[in-house]
Amino acid sequence: MSRPETPLLTVDIIIRLVDQAGQPLVLIERKNPPPGWALPGGFVDLGETLEQAAVREAREETGLEIELQQLLGCYSDPARDSRGHTVSAVYVARATGQPQAADDAQAIKLVDLTDLPENLAFDHALILADYRHFLATGERPPLRL
């Protein structure tokens, strides 16, 4: 039996720095295309859970040890990544400390949810809008059929 062709599986992490004034979010400036500011994240490796991938990617790109709090949702629009079809599980996490850009990140930016950069990569503007709505209402992101 042949293996089905499926989208690649990724994770993205909304990291709130709880020991800093205003509890800013951590964004990375991507080192590789597509350019722009993004949530830390990346591809899930064979043999690891989504949660393990989220913790690993956060550590690799920011140096932070995160505490996962919840799954915000899954994002699967075939056009969300210009490199090809990916599906991302997006987690909300908290951390303390000072992030440092590493691995696929060339810079770190700490931002307030109400003051995001315009050049967000992928569908991260949508994800952060969904997160803002979740914080305000407690409602999870809508299903997008």
N, C-alpha and C positions, 0 to 999 in steps of 0.2 A: 504494500500500500504506500502510495506516495504521500509525502508530508504536505499539508496545506500551506499556501502562502498567506501569511497574516501580517498585520501591522507590528511594528517594533514596540516593545513595552518600555515605558519610561516612568520616572517619578519626578515630581517637582515639590519643593518644600517652601512654605511660607514661614520664615523664621522671625519671631519677635524677640528682640533683646530685652529681657525683663529687668535687667540691672541698670539700664540706661534711662535717662530722662525721656519721657514720651514713649518709651518702649518701641523704638524704630524697627522697621523691617529691613532685612538684609537682601540687597540685590547684588548680582555680579555683572561685570561687564564681560561679555563673551570674548574669548581669545580667538575662537574659530567661527567661520560662517555658520549660520547667519549672524550678523552683527547686532549689537544692541544690549540693553540692560535686561536681565532675566532673573527669575527665581533660581536659586541653586537647584541643581538636579541633573539627571542623566539617565542612561540606560540601565536596566536591571540585568545583572549578570545571571548566567545559568547557575542554579543551585541556591539562589538567595531569595528570600521573601521580599515583597514590596517594601515592608518596613525596614528590613536590613539594608536594602538598596538606598532608601531615603537617608538613613543614618550615615551610611558610607559616603554617599555623594555630598552630603552637607559637610562632613569632616574633610573630604578631599578638596572641596572647592573653597571652604571658608575657614577650616581649622577648628570649627566649633563642634562641641559635643552637644547634640540636641536631645530634647525630650519630646517625643512625638505626643501630641495631644489628641488629634483626631484626623480622620479622613474627610477632607472637604468635599471631594467628588472626583469623578473620572471625566477626562476630556478626550474626545475621539474624533473630532472633525478631521477628515482626511486632508484638509488644507492647512491644518494648524502648524505644520512644519514643512518648510520649503524643500527639505532634503528627502522627504518621503513620508508615508503614512505612519504616524506614531500614535499611541494611546498613552496618556499620562494619568497616573493616580497622584492626586495632589493632597499633600498632608499639611496640617498646621502644627507648628512646633514652637517650643520656647528654648531659649539658650541664655547663657551669661558669658561675658568675656568680650574680647576684642577680636572680631573676625579678620582674617588675613587672606588675601587673594592667593590661590594656588591652583594647580592642575589646569582645568579649562577656563579659569577665571583670571583675567588680567588686572581687574580692579574690583574694589568693593565700594558700594554706596549704601549708606544708611538713610532710609527715607521714612517719611510719615505717609500713611495711607492716603492722605488728602493732597499730597504734593509729590506725585509720581513723575518720573521722567517721561517725555513723549515717545522716545525711541525704545519701547519695550519689545522684546523679541517674542516670536511665536504668538500664542494667544494669551500671553500673560496679563495684558490689560483686562481681558474678559475675566480671567481667573481672579485677579485682584478686585474687580468690580463685584464679582460673586462673593468674595470674602468680605468686602465692605458691607454688602447687603446682609450676609449672614451675621456679622457683628451687630448690625442695627436691629435685625428682626428675629434672629434665631432660626430663620428658614434656610434650608440647604439650597444649593443651586438647582434651578429647574432642569427637568429632563429636556434635552434638545433633540427632537426626533427629525 
